[in-house]
Amino acid sequence: MIHIKPVLDMLKVHSKHYKPVGDYSVTTLLNPPRYVHLYKRYVDKADLNYDVMMPSFIGTGVHAYVEQCLNQTGLYRTEERMTAEIADRLISGTFDIYGNEEIWDVKTCKTWKVIYDPDFEEWTQQQNIYAYFLHLKGIPVKRLNIIALFLDWIESQALRNSNYPQAPTVQYNLPLWPWEKTKEFLFERVELMKKYEETPDDELPACTSEEMWEDPTKFACFKTTKAKRATRVFDTLDESITYIKNTGGYTNDSFIEIRHGRRKRCDKYCEVNAFCNHYQSYKRQMDDSNLIEIIPYEQI
């Protein structure tokens, strides 16, 4: 947690720039409905997560200087806010750079983004919506690009791993969807948000495991209660049971340890988790049992 007063004051000011124009922003539409509506209802009451806000602050600074520099070239349109009425809601979005019928979006990010999300699904959705907004204004778009600025890039990692970004700044080309596909996706997301606008907090749909960035549950096999390490760890309960039943050395003192996955987005990156009944229930379970359950040998 950040405790440096000038930094805290700086981020407090930065936090005031989060509210979108209109009913929803493009970025908002790509979030889970539960998060979106809890955020809209409680953002003014939520504690600011300064550790999470710092990367956003850095990104905002980079974007501002990119805009300042490129505007002097006269070759690009930069940081233009667009709006469109979709399914009776006003949606807003701001593209980073447009020129020569191409969109570039500048992302300050960590290298794990490329390793664990090689398809750039959310970036692709976001940029296609920006392209669609430009299309509605009669402005042609033929190519979508990401300019990734990796904040934690290490040259030695690039030399050892071909899947690791091979430079600290990399351009990625994203697929440009047909306009009808983007229109359908956009309308689906707006209708989904509209559906839950009046839903009480505790009845909002639960976020999926993927949306919560939840680690998969693992099943660890222990020969004795005194064992410090598992002999094997499996992805499914059936695999762990089959292993114990067909492997020697397991007795009534043996057991399977169920290691439930941690919800990383909920724990670290959700500003309104204090107002989420699902997260509070999960947190109580985590505090009580450290999210570990035991299946004794006699129940296997």
N, C-alpha and C positions, 0 to 999 in steps of 0.2 A: 504494500500500500504506500502511495506517495504521501509524504508529510512536509514537503518543501513549500512554504507559504506562497511565494510568487507563482510557483507552478499550479498550486491549488486555485489561486485567484484567476490565473490565466485560463484554466480549464472550466471554471465556473462561467466565465464569459463565453467560452467556446460552446458550452452546452446549450446556450440560448439560440443557437442557429440551427437546431435540429428540426424544428416544426416545419412540415411541408406546406406548400401552397395547395389549396383545394382540399378534397376529401382524403386522398391517398397519394403518396409518392410512388414512383415506379419501384424503388427499392423496398418500400413498405409492402407492396403487393406480393413480393416474393417470400415474405415471412409467414410463419404459421398464424392462423386466425386468432388463436388464444393469445399469443404474444402481441399481435397488432392491437387488439381491443383492450387488453390490460394496459398496454403502453399508452394508448390514447386516454384511458380513464385515470391513470395513476402516475403519469410521468412527472407531474409537478410535486408529487408526494414521495417519489422514490429517492433513495440515496444515490448520489452520483458515484458511479464506478470509475474512479480516476485512472486506475490501471488499464481499463479497457478503453477509456477515452483518449489516452495518450497516442496510440497508433492513429486514431481518427484525426487528432490534432496535427500530427506529422503529415498525414495524407492531405489535409486541407491546406497546409502550408506549401507543400509541393505543388498542388494544383494551382494555387494562387500565383506562384512564380512561373509555372509553365504558361499560364494564361498571359501574364505580363510579357514574357519573352516572345511568345508566338504572335501576339498582337502587333509587335513591332515589325514583323516580317510582312504583314499584309497578305499572307497566303492562306490563312485559316480563319474559321469561325470557332470561337472557344467559349466554353462555359455558358451556353445559351439555355435558358429555361424554356421548356415547352409545356403546353397543357392541351388536354383533349378531354371531351366529355364522352365517357364510356359507361354504358348501362346506367345512365342518370347520375353518375358521379364524376366529379372533376378530378382528373389524374394529372399529376405534374412530374416532370423529370428534367434533368439537366445533363446534356452530353458534354464530354470534355473537349474533344477536338473534331472538327469536320473540315474536309478539304478534298478536292479532286474526287468527289463521289465516294469518299471513305470516311468511316468513323474510327477514331482512336480513343480508347479509354485508358487513362493512366491509373495503375493500381500499385500502391505501396503495400507489399505483402511479405509473408515469410515463404521460404522455399518449400515448406510442407504442402503448400497449395498445389504445386505441380505434382508432387509425389503421390498425394492422397486424393486429389481431385483432378486427374489428368484431362477429363472431358470439359472442365470449366462450365458445369451445367448452369449455375446461377448467373455467372457472367454472360453466358450465351443468351439466356432469357432476357436479362436486363438490356443488353445491347440491341437485340432484335426489337424490343419495344421502342427504344430510342429511334431506331431506323424506321419503324412503322409511323411514329409521330412525324418524322421528317417527310415520309411518303405522303401522309395526309396533307402536308403543306405544299406538295408538288416538288419537293426537293429530292433528287435521285440519290440512292445509296446502293452501291454495288459490292462493298466490302466492309467487314467488321474486324477490328483489330484491338488487341490488348497490348499495352506497353507495361510490362511487369517490372517494377523496381524492387529487387529483393533486398530487404533490410538486413538479412542474416546470411548473405551469400558468403561461402568459403571456397577459395580456389582449390584447396586440396581435396575437398569433397567432389568437386566437378571432375577432377582428374581421375578419381577412383570410381565414380558412379556415372554411367552414361545417362541414367534417368534423372539425374540431378541437373538443375539449370546450368548451362555451360558458360554463362556470363552473368554479371550482376544486373544487367538490363536486357530483357528479351522481348521481342515482339511475337505475339501469337495471333494467328488468323482464326476467327471464329466462323462457324457456318451461318450463312444468311438464309433465314427461313423464307418460304413463300409468304406473301402478305396475308393470305387467308389463314394460314396456320398461326401467324402471330396474332391476328385479330381474334381468332377463336381462343387462343391461350389467354389473351388479355381480358376478354369478356368473362371467361371462366374464373379468373382470379378475382375480378371485381365482384362478380355475383357471389363468390364464396365469402368475401368480406362482408357484403351486404347482408347475407343470410344470418350473420351472428351479431349484427350491430346492436340489437336489443336483448341479446341473450345474457342472463345473469352470469356473473363471474365464474361461479363454481360449475356452471353447465356448459361453458365453452368447450369445444372439442379438444381432446388431449393432443399434444404434439406427438408426432411419431418418433420412434427411436432415432431415425435418421435426422429429423429436425432438431432433436436434443443432443446430437453428436454423442449418442450413448455407445460406450464400448460394448462389444458383444459379451454375453454371459459365457463364462468358462466353467469346466467341470474338472476338478483336480482329484486324482486318486492317491490316497495315503494308505500305507500298509499298517501303521500304528498311530495311536494318539500322540506318541512321543516323537514321531518323525518331524524333522524341521522342514523338509521339502517334499513336494509331491513326486511320485515316481513318474506319472504322466499327466498331462493336461489336455483335455479334449474340448471340441466345440459343441458337442451335444451330449445329453445325458445318456442316450442309448449307447454311444461309443464308449463312454466311461464304464457303464455297467457290463457291456460285452467284454471289455478289457479285463476287468476284475474277475469275472466269472471264468475266463479262459487263461488266466495267468496264475502261476503258483505263488505262494507266499502271502496270500491275503486270508485273514482270519476274522474272527468276531471283533477283533480290535481295530479292524480296518474301516475306512469310511470314504465317502465322496464329499468334497467341499465344493459348494456352488458359489462361484464368485460372480455376483451380479455386476454388470457394467456401470461405470460412473457416467453421469450425464454432464459432460463437460460444458456444453453451452448453457445449461441451466445453472450450473455451479458458478461459472466465471463470467458469462457474457450476457446474461439476462438481467436487465435493469429493474424488472418488475417481478422477480421471483418471490419477493416478500408478499406479494398479493395473489400468488398462484397456489390454489389449494393442492394441486397435483404435486408441485415442487415441495410444499411444506410437508406433505405426507411422505414423500420420498426422503426428505431431509431427516424426518424423525426416524425412519427406518435405518437410514445411514448412521445416525448418531447412536441408535440402540444396538445395532448388530454389525456395523461396518460393512453392511451389504453382503454378508457371508452366511450361508446356511450349510447345515451338515446333514447328510443322509447316512445313518449308521449301516454297518454291513448287514445286519439282520433284516433291513428294509429293502435291500437291493435284490 
